[in-house]
Amino acid sequence: MKKRLGFLDRFLTFWIFSAMMLGVGIGYLIPNSADFVNSFSSGTTNIPLAIGLILMMYPPLVKIDFSKVPQMLRKPKLLTASLFITWIVGPFLMFLLATFFLKDYPEYMTGLIIIGIAPCIAMVIVWNELAEGNRELTAGLIGINSLLQVFFFSLYAYFYLEIMLPLFGIKGLELNISIAEIAETVGIYLGIPFALAVCSRYSIKKVVGDKWFNQKFIPFISPITLIALLFTIVVMFSLKGEMIVDLPLDVLRIAIPLVFFFAVMFFLMFFVSKKIGANYREAVALSFTASGNNFELAIAVSIGVFGINSGQAFAGVIGPLVEVPALIILVNVAFWLRKKYFSTTA
């Protein structure tokens, strides 16, 4: 029997779309709502929103079992393929798609590039479970990807935004962002929740045990991510009430390259995995890890570096709106590929 999404995850696209409409309604109907939101800001940082973004990152990081990471060393072919496609091919593919589809919309373009350098460490667990992939392999890959994001996300962002864009002839953006600015933002929005997650995971488990931690604490904190995400969306869209006519077209512009990215990364990783000897469960784990993105981090970094009103932040918010239906489709594609290329016991 195939697994089904839980109630909150099953209607995630609806919740996100509703939050967008609520935010637009607030911005359009309530006078001075944008001024009220901005009154809580210091520079490009909105204090309540910053707290929400840190909380948004915390639950996914708490769920990561870093003890699974060493197991990946016993599967060097799978690990090498995953790291190469996820960290080399993926960011460059998103860079190409962003510059091709959104060259005339530089803020959305750079927002999409930021999304491309943040592999998924949260919803991939959901997609892997639905597609009956290898849990241990997924946990190991998530652990590795989260550690790599902590240490290398800033370098990747600076490389693609400040070095690659001019190399491809895309000039005049005048981003003027330093690697120190990106590192500071990543340190706040990824470093703080990462440290809190590691400390709480091991301290709580030590006191109350694995069973209570997994069956009580994890389900208790899990909704925090969605609540914080929806809060972020409402606040952001309340600042865009006057742009209501343009928003649907902008959503479509951002969605098209994202859909291409999800599909290309999934099929590429799936067939590379099969070629190097992975079974179905392993291929699925690698494929969803490669095709998903850490939109929580992308949103946090975009807001932290470019501001809450930026097109980069807007692009980050559109990400999960597109990802959920796209990857649900890919879950069904995975089952079709299993029938076609693997035995039922693979």
SELO-7556 format. One record per residue (C-alpha): residue in three letters; x, y, z. Coordinates in steps of 0.1 Angstrom, whole numbers, padded with zeros to 4 digits, always signed. Layout:
ALAXYZ;...
# end
This chain:
MET+0000+0000+0000;LYS+0014+0034-0011;LYS+0021+0059+0017;ARG+0001+0092+0016;LEU+0011+0127+0026;GLY+0000+0138+0061;PHE-0028+0164+0063;LEU-0005+0195+0065;ASP+0019+0183+0037;ARG-0010+0171+0015;PHE-0024+0206+0013;LEU+0009+0225+0014;THR+0004+0242-0020;PHE-0031+0253-0008;TRP-0017+0268+0025;ILE+0010+0286+0006;PHE-0014+0300-0020;SER-0038+0311+0007;ALA-0010+0328+0026;MET-0001+0347-0005;MET-0036+0358-0011;LEU-0040+0368+0026;GLY-0008+0389+0025;VAL-0019+0406-0007;GLY-0053+0413+0008;ILE-0037+0429+0039;GLY-0014+0450+0018;TYR-0042+0461-0006;LEU-0070+0467+0020;ILE-0053+0479+0051;PRO-0037+0514+0049;ASN-0001+0518+0060;SER+0003+0480+0066;ALA+0036+0481+0047;ASP+0049+0509+0069;PHE+0039+0489+0100;VAL+0058+0458+0088;ASN+0089+0479+0080;SER+0088+0496+0113;PHE+0102+0465+0129;SER+0133+0465+0106;SER+0169+0473+0112;GLY+0187+0477+0079;THR+0176+0449+0057;THR+0166+0428+0087;ASN+0130+0426+0099;ILE+0134+0414+0135;PRO+0101+0393+0139;LEU+0107+0378+0105;ALA+0143+0369+0113;ILE+0131+0350+0144;GLY+0105+0332+0122;LEU+0132+0323+0096;ILE+0154+0308+0123;LEU+0125+0288+0137;MET+0117+0277+0102;MET+0151+0261+0098;TYR+0152+0244+0132;PRO+0128+0214+0128;PRO+0143+0200+0096;LEU+0178+0202+0111;VAL+0167+0185+0144;LYS+0154+0156+0123;ILE+0188+0149+0108;ASP+0205+0118+0122;PHE+0242+0126+0117;SER+0251+0091+0129;LYS+0240+0079+0094;VAL+0267+0101+0077;PRO+0296+0076+0080;GLN+0275+0049+0064;MET+0277+0068+0031;LEU+0315+0061+0030;ARG+0306+0024+0025;LYS+0290+0033-0008;PRO+0316+0054-0025;LYS+0300+0052-0060;LEU+0266+0064-0048;LEU+0282+0091-0027;THR+0304+0104-0055;ALA+0275+0104-0080;SER+0252+0122-0055;LEU+0278+0149-0046;PHE+0288+0155-0082;ILE+0252+0159-0095;THR+0238+0177-0064;TRP+0267+0201-0059;ILE+0283+0206-0093;VAL+0256+0198-0119;GLY+0226+0211-0100;PRO+0238+0246-0092;PHE+0252+0251-0127;LEU+0219+0238-0143;MET+0198+0263-0122;PHE+0223+0290-0132;LEU+0217+0283-0169;LEU+0179+0281-0165;ALA+0178+0313-0145;THR+0199+0332-0170;PHE+0179+0318-0199;PHE+0144+0323-0186;LEU+0148+0353-0163;LYS+0176+0374-0178;ASP+0151+0404-0181;TYR+0141+0400-0145;PRO+0175+0402-0126;GLU+0161+0400-0091;TYR+0142+0368-0099;MET+0172+0354-0117;THR+0195+0359-0088;GLY+0168+0345-0065;LEU+0166+0314-0085;ILE+0204+0310-0085;ILE+0204+0311-0047;ILE+0177+0284-0047;GLY+0199+0262-0070;ILE+0228+0262-0046;ALA+0208+0249-0016;PRO+0200+0211-0018;CYS+0170+0200+0001;ILE+0173+0188+0037;ALA+0137+0187+0048;MET+0109+0177+0023;VAL+0132+0151+0007;ILE+0123+0129+0036;VAL+0086+0131+0027;TRP+0092+0124-0010;ASN+0115+0095-0002;GLU+0090+0080+0021;LEU+0061+0083-0004;ALA+0082+0067-0031;GLU+0095+0040-0008;GLY+0131+0049-0010;ASN+0160+0040+0012;ARG+0156+0058+0045;GLU+0191+0053+0058;LEU+0207+0065+0026;THR+0185+0096+0026;ALA+0194+0104+0062;GLY+0231+0101+0053;LEU+0228+0123+0023;ILE+0208+0149+0042;GLY+0234+0150+0069;ILE+0262+0155+0044;ASN+0243+0182+0025;SER+0234+0201+0056;LEU+0271+0201+0067;LEU+0282+0212+0033;GLN+0257+0240+0033;VAL+0269+0253+0066;PHE+0305+0254+0054;PHE+0302+0262+0016;PHE+0269+0279+0009;SER+0285+0314+0012;LEU+0313+0305-0012;TYR+0289+0291-0037;ALA+0266+0321-0035;TYR+0295+0345-0040;PHE+0309+0324-0069;TYR+0277+0323-0089;LEU+0265+0358-0082;GLU+0297+0378-0083;ILE+0319+0357-0106;MET+0298+0335-0129;LEU+0272+0362-0139;PRO+0298+0386-0153;LEU+0316+0357-0170;PHE+0284+0349-0189;GLY+0281+0385-0200;ILE+0254+0395-0175;LYS+0265+0428-0162;GLY+0249+0459-0147;LEU+0232+0442-0118;GLU+0254+0460-0093;LEU+0248+0434-0066;ASN+0278+0446-0046;ILE+0276+0419-0021;SER+0306+0406-0003;ILE+0313+0371+0008;ALA+0313+0384+0044;GLU+0277+0396+0040;ILE+0266+0363+0027;ALA+0286+0344+0054;GLU+0270+0365+0081;THR+0235+0358+0068;VAL+0242+0321+0065;GLY+0257+0321+0100;ILE+0225+0336+0114;TYR+0198+0317+0095;LEU+0216+0284+0091;GLY+0244+0284+0117;ILE+0222+0293+0147;PRO+0194+0268+0140;PHE+0220+0242+0131;ALA+0238+0246+0165;LEU+0205+0246+0184;ALA+0193+0215+0165;VAL+0225+0195+0172;CYS+0225+0205+0209;SER+0188+0198+0214;ARG+0189+0166+0195;TYR+0216+0150+0215;SER+0207+0165+0249;ILE+0170+0157+0247;LYS+0177+0122+0235;LYS+0201+0117+0263;VAL+0176+0127+0289;VAL+0143+0112+0276;GLY+0156+0085+0251;ASP+0152+0079+0214;LYS+0115+0067+0216;TRP+0101+0099+0232;PHE+0123+0121+0211;ASN+0111+0105+0178;GLN+0075+0099+0187;LYS+0067+0130+0208;PHE+0093+0158+0203;ILE+0097+0156+0166;PRO+0060+0156+0158;PHE+0055+0185+0183;ILE+0081+0208+0166;SER+0074+0197+0129;PRO+0045+0222+0123;ILE+0068+0251+0133;THR+0084+0250+0099;LEU+0051+0254+0080;ILE+0038+0281+0105;ALA+0070+0301+0101;LEU+0069+0297+0063;LEU+0033+0309+0061;PHE+0041+0338+0084;THR+0069+0348+0062;ILE+0047+0346+0031;VAL+0019+0367+0046;VAL+0044+0394+0057;MET+0061+0395+0023;PHE+0030+0396+0003;SER+0014+0423+0025;LEU+0042+0445+0012;LYS+0031+0437-0024;GLY-0006+0446-0022;GLU-0003+0471-0050;MET+0014+0446-0073;ILE-0016+0422-0073;VAL-0021+0423-0111;ASP+0015+0414-0119;LEU+0019+0386-0094;PRO+0003+0357-0113;LEU+0026+0363-0143;ASP+0056+0366-0120;VAL+0047+0333-0104;LEU+0045+0317-0138;ARG+0079+0332-0149;ILE+0096+0317-0118;ALA+0077+0284-0119;ILE+0088+0274-0155;PRO+0126+0271-0149;LEU+0119+0254-0115;VAL+0098+0227-0131;PHE+0126+0221-0157;PHE+0151+0219-0129;PHE+0131+0193-0108;ALA+0125+0171-0139;VAL+0161+0172-0153;MET+0177+0166-0119;PHE+0154+0137-0110;PHE+0158+0118-0142;LEU+0195+0125-0145;MET+0202+0112-0110;PHE+0178+0083-0113;PHE+0195+0069-0145;VAL+0230+0076-0133;SER+0222+0057-0101;LYS+0208+0028-0121;LYS+0239+0028-0143;ILE+0263+0025-0114;GLY+0244-0004-0098;ALA+0219+0012-0074;ASN+0187-0006-0067;TYR+0153+0011-0069;ARG+0152+0023-0032;GLU+0187+0037-0035;ALA+0180+0054-0069;VAL+0149+0071-0055;ALA+0168+0083-0024;LEU+0195+0099-0045;SER+0170+0113-0071;PHE+0148+0132-0046;THR+0178+0144-0027;ALA+0192+0159-0060;SER+0160+0174-0073;GLY+0147+0191-0042;ASN+0159+0224-0028;ASN+0163+0240+0006;PHE+0138+0268+0001;GLU+0138+0277+0038;LEU+0175+0286+0035;ALA+0171+0303+0001;ILE+0143+0325+0015;ALA+0163+0333+0047;VAL+0194+0343+0027;SER+0175+0363+0001;ILE+0157+0383+0028;GLY+0189+0387+0049;VAL+0211+0399+0020;PHE+0186+0416-0003;GLY+0157+0426+0020;ILE+0122+0415+0026;ASN+0109+0435-0004;SER+0133+0420-0029;GLY+0125+0399-0059;GLN+0150+0374-0047;ALA+0129+0367-0016;PHE+0098+0366-0037;ALA+0114+0339-0059;GLY+0123+0319-0029;VAL+0087+0319-0017;ILE+0074+0307-0050;GLY+0097+0277-0048;PRO+0077+0255-0024;LEU+0045+0265-0041;VAL+0059+0249-0073;GLU+0079+0221-0057;VAL+0050+0203-0039;PRO+0028+0194-0069;ALA+0059+0189-0091;LEU+0075+0163-0068;ILE+0042+0146-0060;ILE+0041+0139-0098;LEU+0077+0127-0096;VAL+0067+0103-0068;ASN+0043+0086-0092;VAL+0069+0087-0120;ALA+0092+0068-0096;PHE+0067+0040-0092;TRP+0063+0038-0130;LEU+0101+0036-0134;ARG+0102+0008-0108;LYS+0078-0013-0128;LYS+0097-0006-0160;TYR+0133-0010-0149;PHE+0134-0029-0116;SER+0119-0060-0101;THR+0093-0055-0074;THR+0119-0066-0047;ALA+0146-0041-0058;
# end
